[in-house]
Amino acid sequence: MSDTDSTTSTPPELPDSSALASLSSSEAPPIPEGVTPAIEVEGLYRSFLGVHAVRGISFAIAPGQVVGFVGANGAGKTTTMRIISTLDYATAGRVQVCGIDVVQYPNKVRSKLGWMPDDYGTYHNMTVLEYLDFFARALGYRGEERRERIEEVMAFTDLDKLADRLINKLSKGMGQRLCLGRALIHDPEVLILDEPAAGLDPKARVELKHLIRILAEEGKTVFISSHILSELGEMCDSLLFINQGQIIHHGSADSLKRSSETHTFVNVSANCDPQRIANWATMAPNVTLIETTKEGARIEIDSAEPEVIATVLKRMINDDVPVTDFHQEERKLEDAFIDILSEIEASGEAIVS
Ligand code: ATP
């Protein structure tokens, strides 16, 4: 726990928050008028003896949204999530969950919120059932209601067949499902999941993704951190990027793929020798040949404007290249993230450590 008991104290000596705001690019989904955000973070700072883990971040998440929290190791994700989950105090700033202040009313917040840490603790000598029963008792469930809650959670996470298995005999994927089950016992409105997919094999990741989508369909708000950007893009309504304790982007995966885009990669297939496309690409304006492929070629167009892309295709047809497919590559989220970071560095705004 921290050295402060308030989330509204004066921020420490850090860059002023308006300067920090100018570092971010954002198309954050708006919160509809009159709707209380599921999570609202305003000017949040957290320092640990001179380490500025979180530096003046603000964001709001509408109820029912699945939002990905993305950043490198040490970017400040866990620190932010722990403060939202009432497990740590901010150095300054204010956090509300479903309109309830996390410092003033932590117990009320806990009743609305399920927290899944990146490690499910040291309960290895318990069975799955004992573990869930322990937490259900701690949450105040008694008798039939407790049995029902545990049964529901075990059915949802597909752990009912493993009720008597010791936790230290679970695979990583089963363990993550158990941890999710624990977070769901009290049927919370908001779920905070810290790196739930870390270390999972592809099958377990697909299963977890499926469970998260079901929870979203039930109307729960899910705030989920991960390093695996492509997966978050598929699963989340929006993505929140954090870098060195500052938010650098909040928007949909699509807006991120569009943002700062200056060129387009296209895979061309044609009913001819790929060399013919290669020859054409080396002569055509706005086009660079990247490589020839089995079916044709991969080319780069020096614009992301639809008119320019359409003109390239038209020219190719006019020049008698027998095009059978002209497929624009989707920009990878990782590339977009790196572009945003490069823009920030190029803008000359120092990121203070
Ligand atoms: P990861 O992806 O590696 O889990 P993260 O984005 O979750 O990283 P945090 O765990 O929030 O990052 O850490 C942010 C910074 O704060 C790091 O520099 C970390 O070393 C520091 N930090 C976090 N907790 C503490 C603590 N209790 N005491 C001192 N420093 C801390």
Residues whose N, C-alpha, C, O or C-beta is under 5 A from the ligand:
A	BS01	ATP	F48 V51 A53 G71 A72 N73 G74 A75 G76 K77 T78 T79
